[in-house]
Amino acid sequence: MTGAESQHLEWKESWRDEYLKWICAFANSGGGTLVVGRGDSGRAVGVADPQRLLEDLPNKIRNLLGLVVPVQLRHEEGHALIEIHVEASPYPVSYRGKYYSRSGSTTQELSGAALDAFLLRMQGRHWDSVPVPRVGPAHLSDKALARFRTLAARSGRVETEWLEESDTVLLERLRLVEGDYLKRAAILLFHPDPEQFIGGAFVKIGAFGDSDADLRFQDEVHGPLILQVERTVEVLKAKYLKALISYQGLQRIESLQVPEAALREAVLNAVVHKDYSSSVPIQISVYPGRLLIFNPGQLPQGWTLEKLLGKHASLPFNPDIANAFFRAGQIESWGRGIERVREVCRAAGATEPQWKAEPTELWVEFELLQEQIGRVPPQVTPQVTPQVKLLMTLGERTLSRQKLQEELGLKDTQYFRQSYLLPALEAGLIEMTIPDKPTSRLQKYRLTEQGRAALGQQGDLP
């Protein structure tokens, strides 16, 4: 077997019993092959007594690891090589009471939070599904639950009857309850202070000069996850990112240094897919020309960065947390988060961000757009925002969501909801024609008096 060493391939010049750790790690990490008789350079050097190894190794592996694996003899350039092919194990495999796994081309002992997560995964469970004793629905934030109900009603991804149920029933419908206990996901999503139970469940933001040592100022965003994303984006907009001003004729157009929809999607991805067992907060570092989002976490087992950046299935690190955000209309369920970020950046004429994956860390880096101010017209010019564009398109008509989106020329429904429709609804500029049934297929939208007044102030726009 040729090719460079990887997560699923390891070379050893000679056999030592300690290499049973490598076989244990392969079994716990999707399988792999251990080749004995090949040096670190990849060149075949051979083994001294291949027949003895063919007889001894299957018994050692079975007795110490409980695995039955094929051990084969092969010749290359006149040298005898032993190949041990290990299949992925459906149950946890230990060696002398310890568990090992592969990370890249290295074998590592699992301990602490990493061991907990591994054992849960091998049982078909996830870290966010573990129940937490002595916490009930009465301990959760009314504001967070109300916000979820509002978002879910607008998304149309939750039955209207669910939203009219008690908090307890709603949490059960969202599969956030196990027996008499709330799951960790429920605590993170809706508890006013989830850090009482789970350390590091917050977002840390810092503004830096040209170096990491030059910290200018910082903020922290705490509280329920369902509120953290919006709060984080608002803090970034208010204190860390400049508004870029440009003009088209008499129209003043204001935009962020990072397209807002792309920034929101990146923050959502970090919050939803973070490894909360790490007790390390999400960290957003803003430099003069770039913005970095650091997320403690890892790729799904067997994935590479290339697979993450390409077309892939949705495999959320925290399925219960992801389900709640999906029901709230904040994310999709098709593994398109990264592609959405790219699409938004391309549409805005911004450079696509760069992603980096380490064994326990994920990074995304945005290049900050530099301010370009056109010639200021002699009179004050009105500001054109997505909400104003929506008002101008709607006018005195009553239109469905689909028709509004079509006339605005927007293909991405989630982007339209988050950047156009929901802000206008929350600001009281438009209203639903059937407010008691927000998810009705007959739902349409029209201007309010406040919306008409706001539109009247844009009278000079072409």
SULSUL-V565071 format. One record per residue. N is the residue number from 1. RES is the residue in one letter. PSI is psi in radians with two decimals (NA if undefined). OMEGA is omega in radians with two decimals (none if undefined). NEAR is the number of other C-alpha atoms within 10 Angstrom. Layout:
((N & RES & PSI & OMEGA & NEAR) (N & RES & PSI & OMEGA & NEAR))
This chain:
((1 & M & 2.16 & -3.13 & 14) (2 & T & -3.13 & -3.09 & 11) (3 & G & 2.74 & -3.10 & 8) (4 & A & 2.71 & 3.05 & 13) (5 & E & 2.54 & -3.08 & 17) (6 & S & -2.96 & 3.11 & 15) (7 & Q & -0.47 & -3.05 & 21) (8 & H & 0.24 & -3.14 & 21) (9 & L & 2.28 & 3.14 & 21) (10 & E & 2.46 & 3.10 & 24) (11 & W & 2.50 & 3.03 & 23) (12 & K & 2.41 & -3.13 & 21) (13 & E & -0.68 & -3.11 & 18) (14 & S & 2.93 & -3.10 & 17) (15 & W & 2.37 & 2.94 & 16) (16 & R & 2.56 & -3.10 & 9) (17 & D & -0.41 & 3.12 & 10) (18 & E & -0.30 & 3.13 & 9) (19 & Y & -0.07 & 2.97 & 15) (20 & L & -0.43 & 3.06 & 20) (21 & K & -0.67 & -3.13 & 21) (22 & W & -0.71 & 3.12 & 24) (23 & I & -0.72 & 3.06 & 30) (24 & C & -0.78 & -3.12 & 29) (25 & A & -0.74 & 3.10 & 31) (26 & F & -0.77 & -3.13 & 28) (27 & A & -0.58 & -3.12 & 27) (28 & N & -0.07 & -3.00 & 25) (29 & S & 0.64 & 3.05 & 23) (30 & G & 0.11 & 3.10 & 18) (31 & G & 2.95 & 3.13 & 20) (32 & G & -3.10 & -3.10 & 23) (33 & T & 2.28 & 3.04 & 23) (34 & L & 2.11 & -3.13 & 24) (35 & V & 2.08 & 3.13 & 26) (36 & V & 2.23 & -3.10 & 26) (37 & G & 0.19 & 3.09 & 26) (38 & R & 2.29 & -3.11 & 25) (39 & G & 3.02 & -3.12 & 16) (40 & D & -0.46 & 3.13 & 13) (41 & S & -0.21 & -3.11 & 9) (42 & G & -0.06 & -3.11 & 17) (43 & R & 2.43 & 3.12 & 14) (44 & A & 2.27 & 3.10 & 23) (45 & V & -0.30 & 3.08 & 19) (46 & G & 2.85 & 3.08 & 23) (47 & V & 2.67 & -3.01 & 19) (48 & A & -0.72 & -3.03 & 14) (49 & D & 1.30 & -3.05 & 9) (50 & P & -0.62 & -3.10 & 18) (51 & Q & -0.68 & 3.11 & 12) (52 & R & -0.73 & 3.13 & 9) (53 & L & -0.68 & 3.12 & 17) (54 & L & -0.55 & -3.14 & 17) (55 & E & -0.69 & -3.02 & 11) (56 & D & -0.73 & -2.97 & 12) (57 & L & -0.78 & 3.14 & 19) (58 & P & -0.68 & 3.14 & 16) (59 & N & -0.74 & 3.12 & 15) (60 & K & -0.79 & -3.11 & 15) (61 & I & -0.72 & 3.13 & 18) (62 & R & -0.77 & -3.06 & 12) (63 & N & -0.65 & -3.04 & 11) (64 & L & -0.43 & -3.10 & 14) (65 & L & -0.25 & -3.10 & 19) (66 & G & 0.42 & -3.10 & 14) (67 & L & 2.49 & 3.00 & 19) (68 & V & 1.95 & -3.05 & 15) (69 & V & 2.61 & 3.07 & 16) (70 & P & 2.28 & 3.06 & 13) (71 & V & 2.10 & -2.98 & 19) (72 & Q & 2.59 & 3.07 & 14) (73 & L & 2.35 & 3.14 & 15) (74 & R & 2.62 & 3.14 & 14) (75 & H & 2.44 & 3.13 & 12) (76 & E & 2.14 & -3.14 & 14) (77 & E & 0.63 & 3.12 & 9) (78 & G & 0.09 & -3.13 & 10) (79 & H & 2.51 & 3.10 & 14) (80 & A & 2.22 & 3.11 & 21) (81 & L & 2.50 & 3.04 & 25) (82 & I & 2.18 & 3.12 & 25) (83 & E & 2.21 & 3.13 & 19) (84 & I & 1.96 & -3.09 & 20) (85 & H & 2.11 & -3.05 & 20) (86 & V & 2.16 & 3.06 & 24) (87 & E & 2.73 & 3.04 & 19) (88 & A & 2.35 & -3.13 & 15) (89 & S & 2.41 & 3.10 & 16) (90 & P & -0.12 & 3.14 & 12) (91 & Y & 2.78 & -3.12 & 13) (92 & P & 2.38 & 3.12 & 19) (93 & V & 2.28 & 3.13 & 24) (94 & S & 2.73 & 3.06 & 19) (95 & Y & 1.98 & -3.08 & 18) (96 & R & 0.76 & 3.05 & 10) (97 & G & 0.06 & -3.14 & 7) (98 & K & 2.66 & -3.10 & 13) (99 & Y & 2.48 & -3.11 & 20) (100 & Y & 2.68 & 3.07 & 25) (101 & S & 2.93 & 3.11 & 25) (102 & R & 2.42 & 3.01 & 27) (103 & S & 1.83 & -2.99 & 18) (104 & G & -2.23 & 3.13 & 16) (105 & S & 0.39 & -3.14 & 13) (106 & T & 2.70 & 3.06 & 15) (107 & T & 2.24 & -3.05 & 20) (108 & Q & 2.51 & 3.04 & 15) (109 & E & 2.37 & 3.12 & 13) (110 & L & 2.39 & 3.09 & 18) (111 & S & 2.90 & 3.06 & 13) (112 & G & -2.37 & -3.08 & 9) (113 & A & -0.62 & 3.14 & 15) (114 & A & -0.68 & 3.11 & 15) (115 & L & -0.74 & 3.11 & 16) (116 & D & -0.82 & -3.11 & 14) (117 & A & -0.69 & 3.13 & 19) (118 & F & -0.84 & -3.11 & 22) (119 & L & -0.67 & 3.08 & 19) (120 & L & -0.79 & -3.12 & 16) (121 & R & -0.70 & -3.14 & 14) (122 & M & -0.32 & 3.07 & 15) (123 & Q & 0.10 & -3.12 & 12) (124 & G & 0.37 & -3.14 & 10) (125 & R & 2.95 & 3.10 & 14) (126 & H & 2.80 & -3.08 & 19) (127 & W & -0.68 & -3.06 & 23) (128 & D & -0.09 & -3.13 & 22) (129 & S & -0.02 & -3.09 & 21) (130 & V & 2.30 & -3.14 & 17) (131 & P & 2.64 & 3.14 & 20) (132 & V & 2.07 & -3.12 & 18) (133 & P & 2.77 & 3.01 & 11) (134 & R & 0.42 & 3.03 & 9) (135 & V & 2.24 & -3.13 & 17) (136 & G & 3.11 & 3.14 & 17) (137 & P & -0.55 & -3.13 & 20) (138 & A & -0.36 & -3.13 & 10) (139 & H & -0.13 & -3.06 & 13) (140 & L & 2.88 & -3.08 & 21) (141 & S & 2.13 & 3.08 & 18) (142 & D & -0.67 & -3.12 & 15) (143 & K & -0.74 & -3.13 & 15) (144 & A & -0.75 & 3.13 & 20) (145 & L & -0.67 & 3.10 & 21) (146 & A & -0.70 & 3.12 & 14) (147 & R & -0.71 & 3.09 & 16) (148 & F & -0.78 & -3.13 & 22) (149 & R & -0.73 & 3.14 & 20) (150 & T & -0.85 & -3.13 & 14) (151 & L & -0.73 & -3.11 & 20) (152 & A & -0.65 & 3.11 & 25) (153 & A & -0.70 & -3.13 & 21) (154 & R & -0.51 & -3.10 & 19) (155 & S & -0.48 & -3.09 & 19) (156 & G & 0.26 & -3.10 & 17) (157 & R & 0.12 & 3.11 & 14) (158 & V & 2.39 & 3.08 & 21) (159 & E & 2.38 & -3.12 & 13) (160 & T & -0.61 & -3.13 & 17) (161 & E & -0.59 & 3.12 & 8) (162 & W & -0.75 & -3.04 & 18) (163 & L & -0.30 & 3.12 & 19) (164 & E & -0.10 & 3.14 & 11) (165 & E & 2.99 & 3.07 & 12) (166 & S & 2.89 & 3.11 & 11) (167 & D & -0.71 & -3.12 & 17) (168 & T & -0.82 & -3.13 & 14) (169 & V & -0.71 & 3.12 & 16) (170 & L & -0.77 & 3.13 & 19) (171 & L & -0.65 & 3.09 & 19) (172 & E & -0.72 & 3.12 & 15) (173 & R & -0.61 & 3.14 & 15) (174 & L & 0.05 & -3.14 & 16) (175 & R & 0.72 & 3.12 & 17) (176 & L & 0.21 & -3.13 & 26) (177 & V & 2.42 & 3.03 & 24) (178 & E & 1.97 & -3.07 & 13) (179 & G & -2.18 & 3.13 & 8) (180 & D & 0.11 & -3.02 & 12) (181 & Y & 2.63 & 2.97 & 17) (182 & L & 2.56 & 3.06 & 24) (183 & K & 2.86 & 3.07 & 24) (184 & R & -0.64 & -3.14 & 23) (185 & A & -0.71 & 3.13 & 28) (186 & A & -0.71 & 3.12 & 29) (187 & I & -0.82 & -3.12 & 28) (188 & L & -0.73 & -3.07 & 24) (189 & L & -0.70 & -2.88 & 27) (190 & F & -0.15 & -3.13 & 25) (191 & H & 2.44 & -3.13 & 27) (192 & P & -0.46 & 3.13 & 20) (193 & D & 1.31 & -3.10 & 20) (194 & P & -0.32 & -3.13 & 23) (195 & E & -0.19 & 2.98 & 17) (196 & Q & -0.49 & -3.05 & 11) (197 & F & -0.51 & -3.02 & 14) (198 & I & 1.85 & -3.09 & 16) (199 & G & 2.60 & 3.06 & 14) (200 & G & 0.24 & -3.10 & 18) (201 & A & 1.04 & 3.12 & 28) (202 & F & 3.06 & -3.13 & 25) (203 & V & 2.29 & -3.13 & 26) (204 & K & 2.25 & -3.10 & 20) (205 & I & 2.36 & 3.12 & 22) (206 & G & 2.48 & 3.04 & 19) (207 & A & 2.22 & -3.07 & 21) (208 & F & 2.76 & 2.96 & 17) (209 & G & -2.41 & -3.11 & 13) (210 & D & -0.19 & -3.13 & 10) (211 & S & 2.85 & 3.13 & 9) (212 & D & -0.39 & 3.14 & 12) (213 & A & -0.27 & -3.06 & 8) (214 & D & 1.26 & 3.10 & 11) (215 & L & 2.09 & -3.09 & 15) (216 & R & -0.89 & 3.09 & 11) (217 & F & 2.92 & -3.06 & 11) (218 & Q & 2.83 & 3.09 & 15) (219 & D & 2.81 & 3.03 & 15) (220 & E & 2.45 & 3.12 & 16) (221 & V & 1.99 & -3.10 & 20) (222 & H & 3.14 & 3.04 & 20) (223 & G & -2.98 & -3.09 & 21) (224 & P & 2.47 & -3.13 & 25) (225 & L & -0.60 & -3.09 & 29) (226 & I & -0.35 & 3.10 & 26) (227 & L & -0.34 & -3.03 & 19) (228 & Q & -0.68 & -3.06 & 21) (229 & V & -0.89 & -3.13 & 22) (230 & E & -0.74 & -3.14 & 14) (231 & R & -0.71 & -3.14 & 17) (232 & T & -0.81 & 3.14 & 23) (233 & V & -0.69 & 3.13 & 17) (234 & E & -0.71 & 3.11 & 13) (235 & V & -0.76 & 3.12 & 15) (236 & L & -0.74 & 3.14 & 20) (237 & K & -0.68 & -3.04 & 16) (238 & A & -0.59 & -2.95 & 11) (239 & K & -0.36 & -2.93 & 12) (240 & Y & -0.40 & -3.08 & 21) (241 & L & 2.33 & 3.13 & 20) (242 & K & 2.59 & 3.02 & 18) (243 & A & 2.22 & 3.12 & 17) (244 & L & 2.27 & -3.07 & 16) (245 & I & 2.30 & 3.01 & 16) (246 & S & 2.93 & -3.10 & 17) (247 & Y & 2.44 & 2.97 & 18) (248 & Q & 1.77 & -2.99 & 9) (249 & G & -2.16 & 3.10 & 12) (250 & L & -0.01 & -3.09 & 17) (251 & Q & 2.23 & 3.04 & 18) (252 & R & 2.15 & -3.11 & 19) (253 & I & 2.24 & -3.08 & 17) (254 & E & 2.30 & 3.12 & 14) (255 & S & 2.85 & 3.14 & 18) (256 & L & 2.88 & 3.07 & 18) (257 & Q & -0.40 & 2.98 & 22) (258 & V & 2.26 & 3.11 & 27) (259 & P & 2.22 & -2.98 & 20) (260 & E & -0.73 & -3.12 & 20) (261 & A & -0.61 & 3.10 & 20) (262 & A & -0.72 & 3.11 & 24) (263 & L & -0.79 & -3.14 & 21) (264 & R & -0.75 & -3.14 & 20) (265 & E & -0.69 & 3.14 & 20) (266 & A & -0.70 & 3.09 & 21) (267 & V & -0.73 & 3.08 & 23) (268 & L & -0.81 & 3.14 & 24) (269 & N & -0.73 & -3.13 & 18) (270 & A & -0.80 & -3.10 & 23) (271 & V & -0.74 & -3.06 & 25) (272 & V & -0.66 & -3.00 & 24) (273 & H & 0.14 & -3.12 & 21) (274 & K & 2.58 & 3.00 & 24) (275 & D & 1.67 & -3.06 & 26) (276 & Y & -0.22 & 3.08 & 27) (277 & S & -0.24 & -3.10 & 19) (278 & S & -0.37 & -3.07 & 17) (279 & S & 0.32 & 3.12 & 15) (280 & V & 2.27 & -3.13 & 18) (281 & P & 2.76 & 2.92 & 23) (282 & I & 2.41 & -3.09 & 24) (283 & Q & 2.21 & 3.11 & 19) (284 & I & 2.03 & -3.10 & 25) (285 & S & 2.19 & -3.11 & 19) (286 & V & 2.08 & 3.12 & 23) (287 & Y & 3.00 & -3.13 & 22) (288 & P & -0.57 & -3.09 & 15) (289 & G & 0.09 & -3.09 & 13) (290 & R & 2.78 & 3.11 & 15) (291 & L & 2.20 & -3.12 & 22) (292 & L & 2.36 & 3.03 & 19) (293 & I & 2.06 & 3.12 & 22) (294 & F & 2.31 & -3.09 & 21) (295 & N & 2.05 & 3.04 & 26) (296 & P & 2.08 & -3.12 & 23) (297 & G & -3.06 & 3.13 & 23) (298 & Q & 2.81 & 3.10 & 17) (299 & L & 2.71 & 3.02 & 20) (300 & P & 2.64 & -3.07 & 11) (301 & Q & 2.25 & 3.11 & 10) (302 & G & -0.06 & -3.13 & 14) (303 & W & 2.66 & 2.99 & 11) (304 & T & 2.94 & 3.09 & 12) (305 & L & -0.63 & 3.14 & 13) (306 & E & -0.71 & 3.12 & 9) (307 & K & -0.68 & 3.12 & 12) (308 & L & -0.70 & -3.07 & 18) (309 & L & -0.20 & 3.11 & 15) (310 & G & -2.95 & 3.08 & 12) (311 & K & 2.21 & -3.12 & 13) (312 & H & 2.82 & 3.08 & 12) (313 & A & 2.83 & 3.09 & 12) (314 & S & 2.02 & 3.09 & 13) (315 & L & 1.34 & -3.07 & 14) (316 & P & 2.46 & 3.11 & 19) (317 & F & -0.59 & 3.13 & 20) (318 & N & 1.49 & -3.02 & 19) (319 & P & -0.68 & -3.11 & 19) (320 & D & -0.68 & 3.07 & 23) (321 & I & -0.78 & -3.14 & 24) (322 & A & -0.68 & 3.14 & 23) (323 & N & -0.73 & 3.13 & 21) (324 & A & -0.76 & 3.12 & 24) (325 & F & -0.58 & 3.07 & 22) (326 & F & -0.81 & 3.13 & 17) (327 & R & -0.52 & 3.12 & 23) (328 & A & 0.00 & 3.11 & 22) (329 & G & 0.25 & -3.07 & 21) (330 & Q & -0.47 & 3.12 & 22) (331 & I & 2.89 & 3.05 & 20) (332 & E & 3.05 & -3.13 & 16) (333 & S & 0.41 & -3.07 & 15) (334 & W & 0.23 & 3.13 & 11) (335 & G & 0.60 & -3.07 & 17) (336 & R & 0.19 & -3.06 & 18) (337 & G & -0.84 & -3.12 & 19) (338 & I & -0.72 & 3.13 & 19) (339 & E & -0.61 & 3.09 & 15) (340 & R & -0.73 & 3.10 & 19) (341 & V & -0.79 & 3.14 & 20) (342 & R & -0.77 & -3.12 & 19) (343 & E & -0.79 & -3.13 & 17) (344 & V & -0.75 & 3.14 & 21) (345 & C & -0.75 & 3.13 & 21) (346 & R & -0.74 & -3.13 & 13) (347 & A & -0.54 & -3.12 & 9) (348 & A & -0.03 & -3.11 & 14) (349 & G & 0.32 & -3.13 & 11) (350 & A & 2.74 & 3.08 & 18) (351 & T & 2.37 & 3.10 & 14) (352 & E & 2.45 & -3.14 & 16) (353 & P & 2.88 & 3.10 & 20) (354 & Q & 2.43 & 3.11 & 13) (355 & W & 2.61 & 3.10 & 17) (356 & K & 2.39 & -3.13 & 11) (357 & A & 2.15 & 3.00 & 16) (358 & E & 2.98 & -3.11 & 14) (359 & P & -0.65 & -3.12 & 12) (360 & T & 0.32 & -3.09 & 14) (361 & E & 2.51 & 3.00 & 15) (362 & L & 2.40 & -3.11 & 20) (363 & W & 2.55 & 2.91 & 18) (364 & V & 2.36 & -3.09 & 19) (365 & E & 2.15 & 3.07 & 19) (366 & F & 2.42 & 2.96 & 24) (367 & E & 2.27 & -3.12 & 18) (368 & L & 2.24 & 3.06 & 21) (369 & L & 2.47 & 3.12 & 20) (370 & Q & 2.55 & -3.04 & 14) (371 & E & 2.30 & 3.06 & 14) (372 & Q & 1.94 & -3.07 & 10) (373 & I & 2.14 & 3.11 & 10) (374 & G & -3.09 & -3.13 & 11) (375 & R & 2.23 & -3.13 & 10) (376 & V & 2.18 & -3.14 & 14) (377 & P & 2.80 & -3.04 & 12) (378 & P & -0.46 & 3.13 & 7) (379 & Q & 2.88 & 3.10 & 7) (380 & V & 2.35 & -3.11 & 10) (381 & T & 2.47 & 3.13 & 17) (382 & P & 2.67 & -3.13 & 15) (383 & Q & 2.32 & 3.12 & 16) (384 & V & 1.94 & 3.11 & 16) (385 & T & 2.95 & 3.07 & 15) (386 & P & -0.67 & 3.14 & 17) (387 & Q & -0.70 & 3.12 & 21) (388 & V & -0.72 & 3.09 & 18) (389 & K & -0.70 & 3.12 & 13) (390 & L & -0.77 & 3.14 & 22) (391 & L & -0.75 & -3.12 & 24) (392 & M & -0.62 & 3.11 & 20) (393 & T & -0.70 & -3.10 & 15) (394 & L & -0.81 & -3.13 & 20) (395 & G & -2.33 & -3.14 & 14) (396 & E & 0.21 & -3.12 & 12) (397 & R & 2.95 & 3.01 & 10) (398 & T & 2.00 & -3.00 & 17) (399 & L & 2.67 & 3.05 & 18) (400 & S & 2.91 & 3.10 & 17) (401 & R & -0.76 & -3.10 & 17) (402 & Q & -0.74 & -3.12 & 11) (403 & K & -0.73 & 3.10 & 13) (404 & L & -0.84 & -3.12 & 21) (405 & Q & -0.72 & 3.14 & 21) (406 & E & -0.78 & -3.10 & 12) (407 & E & -0.45 & 3.07 & 11) (408 & L & -0.13 & 3.11 & 16) (409 & G & 0.53 & -3.10 & 10) (410 & L & 2.25 & -3.13 & 13) (411 & K & -0.49 & -3.05 & 10) (412 & D & 1.90 & -3.08 & 12) (413 & T & -0.73 & -3.13 & 12) (414 & Q & -0.72 & 3.10 & 18) (415 & Y & -0.74 & 3.11 & 19) (416 & F & -0.78 & -3.14 & 20) (417 & R & -0.84 & -3.00 & 18) (418 & Q & -0.61 & -3.05 & 15) (419 & S & -0.39 & -3.08 & 15) (420 & Y & -1.10 & -2.95 & 21) (421 & L & -0.94 & -3.06 & 24) (422 & L & -0.76 & 3.09 & 17) (423 & P & -0.65 & 3.13 & 15) (424 & A & -0.66 & 3.07 & 21) (425 & L & -0.80 & -3.11 & 17) (426 & E & -0.55 & 3.13 & 10) (427 & A & -0.08 & 3.14 & 12) (428 & G & 0.36 & -3.12 & 14) (429 & L & -0.48 & 3.07 & 23) (430 & I & 2.92 & 3.13 & 24) (431 & E & 2.81 & 3.09 & 20) (432 & M & 2.56 & 3.06 & 18) (433 & T & -0.38 & 3.10 & 16) (434 & I & 1.25 & -3.03 & 13) (435 & P & -0.47 & -3.13 & 12) (436 & D & -0.27 & 3.13 & 9) (437 & K & 1.29 & -3.04 & 15) (438 & P & -0.40 & -3.10 & 19) (439 & T & 0.17 & -3.11 & 18) (440 & S & 2.47 & 3.11 & 12) (441 & R & -0.26 & 3.12 & 10) (442 & L & 0.09 & -3.07 & 11) (443 & Q & 2.38 & 3.05 & 16) (444 & K & 3.03 & -3.07 & 20) (445 & Y & 2.59 & 3.12 & 20) (446 & R & 2.86 & 3.13 & 20) (447 & L & 2.57 & 2.93 & 25) (448 & T & 3.06 & 3.07 & 16) (449 & E & -0.68 & 3.10 & 13) (450 & Q & -0.68 & 3.11 & 13) (451 & G & -0.69 & 3.11 & 22) (452 & R & -0.69 & 3.12 & 17) (453 & A & -0.74 & 3.12 & 12) (454 & A & -0.69 & 3.13 & 16) (455 & L & -0.61 & 3.11 & 20) (456 & G & -0.53 & 3.12 & 11) (457 & Q & -0.19 & 3.14 & 10) (458 & Q & 0.36 & -3.01 & 17) (459 & G & -0.44 & -3.12 & 10) (460 & D & -0.13 & -3.12 & 10) (461 & L & 2.49 & 3.10 & 15) (462 & P & NA & none & 7))
